[in-house]
Amino acid sequence: MVINSWVRAAQVGLIIGLMVLIAGIWLLVNPGDPNAAPKCDGQPMIQGDTCIEHFSDGSSQRRDYASMKGHRNAAVPPVMILIGACAAGGSAVVWRRKRVRPFEFQFAPFHITEKN
């Protein structure tokens, strides 16, 4: 049935949205150890190391230990919170709407009425 698939999709979207929202809040509250050594290609760097990053357009960028230590991706938690809130909120609206009015056709240009 089409209605049940909408409700199931909304439930899954709500769960995934809440998980992303909780993960974003957790990352915002626990940003990690600020004294931890930065990593280059998954390997921890030591003082005096230089990290060379290669990009798909053929360019490369060199960063020393100090600049890599200051390079933290601080935009990830707020973006995760925003995406999680939008997904959870949108899914909750769809779930409620399909549960309250399951047989309403939202995009039909006419209404079906029964004649006696």
C-alpha positions as CSV (number, residue, x, y, z in Angstrom):
1,M,0.0,0.0,0.0
2,V,1.3,3.5,-0.9
3,I,0.4,5.1,2.4
4,N,2.3,2.5,4.5
5,S,5.4,3.1,2.4
6,W,5.2,6.8,3.1
7,V,4.8,6.3,6.8
8,R,7.7,3.8,6.8
9,A,9.9,6.2,4.9
10,A,9.0,9.0,7.3
11,Q,9.8,6.8,10.3
12,V,13.2,5.8,8.8
13,G,13.9,9.5,8.0
14,L,13.0,10.5,11.5
15,I,15.3,7.9,13.0
16,I,18.2,8.8,10.7
17,G,17.6,12.6,11.2
18,L,17.7,12.2,15.0
19,M,20.9,10.1,14.8
20,V,22.6,12.8,12.8
21,L,21.3,15.5,15.1
22,I,22.6,13.7,18.2
23,A,26.0,13.0,16.5
24,G,26.3,16.7,15.6
25,I,25.5,17.8,19.1
26,W,28.0,15.3,20.5
27,L,30.7,16.6,18.2
28,L,29.9,20.1,19.1
29,V,30.1,19.4,22.9
30,N,33.2,17.1,22.6
31,P,35.4,18.6,19.9
32,G,38.4,16.3,20.7
33,D,41.7,16.8,22.3
34,P,43.1,20.2,21.3
35,N,46.6,19.0,22.3
36,A,46.5,15.9,20.1
37,A,49.0,15.7,17.3
38,P,47.6,16.6,13.9
39,K,47.3,13.8,11.3
40,C,48.5,13.8,7.7
41,D,47.1,11.0,5.6
42,G,46.0,9.2,8.7
43,Q,49.5,9.3,10.3
44,P,50.2,11.4,13.4
45,M,52.7,14.3,12.7
46,I,55.6,15.4,14.8
47,Q,57.2,18.8,15.2
48,G,59.1,19.6,11.9
49,D,56.9,17.4,9.6
50,T,55.4,18.8,6.5
51,C,52.2,17.5,5.0
52,I,51.7,17.6,1.3
53,E,48.0,17.4,0.1
54,H,47.3,16.6,-3.5
55,F,44.0,17.6,-5.1
56,S,42.1,16.2,-8.1
57,D,42.9,19.3,-10.2
58,G,46.6,18.5,-10.1
59,S,47.5,21.1,-7.5
60,S,49.1,20.4,-4.2
61,Q,49.4,22.2,-0.9
62,R,52.2,22.0,1.7
63,R,51.4,22.6,5.4
64,D,53.7,22.4,8.3
65,Y,53.0,21.0,11.8
66,A,51.7,24.4,13.2
67,S,49.3,25.1,10.4
68,M,47.9,21.5,10.5
69,K,47.4,21.8,14.2
70,G,45.4,24.9,13.7
71,H,43.4,23.3,10.9
72,R,40.3,21.8,12.5
73,N,37.1,21.4,10.6
74,A,34.8,23.4,12.9
75,A,31.9,23.6,10.3
76,V,31.0,19.9,10.5
77,P,29.0,19.9,13.8
78,P,26.7,22.8,13.0
79,V,26.1,21.4,9.5
80,M,25.3,18.0,11.0
81,I,22.9,19.6,13.5
82,L,21.1,21.5,10.7
83,I,20.8,18.5,8.4
84,G,19.6,16.3,11.2
85,A,17.0,18.8,12.4
86,C,15.7,19.3,8.9
87,A,15.5,15.6,8.2
88,A,13.9,14.8,11.5
89,G,11.4,17.7,11.3
90,G,10.5,17.0,7.7
91,S,10.0,13.3,8.4
92,A,7.9,14.0,11.4
93,V,5.6,16.3,9.4
94,V,5.2,13.8,6.6
95,W,4.5,11.0,9.2
96,R,1.9,13.0,11.0
97,R,0.2,14.2,7.9
98,K,0.0,10.7,6.4
99,R,-1.2,9.3,9.7
100,V,-3.9,11.9,10.2
101,R,-5.2,12.2,6.5
102,P,-4.0,9.0,4.8
103,F,-6.3,9.1,1.8
104,E,-5.9,12.8,0.9
105,F,-4.4,13.3,-2.5
106,Q,-2.3,16.4,-2.2
107,F,-1.5,16.9,-5.9
108,A,-4.8,16.0,-7.5
109,P,-6.3,18.9,-9.5
110,F,-9.8,17.7,-8.7
111,H,-11.6,16.1,-5.8
112,I,-13.4,12.8,-6.0
113,T,-16.9,12.8,-4.6
114,E,-19.4,10.1,-4.3
115,K,-22.9,10.6,-5.8
116,N,-25.9,8.8,-4.4
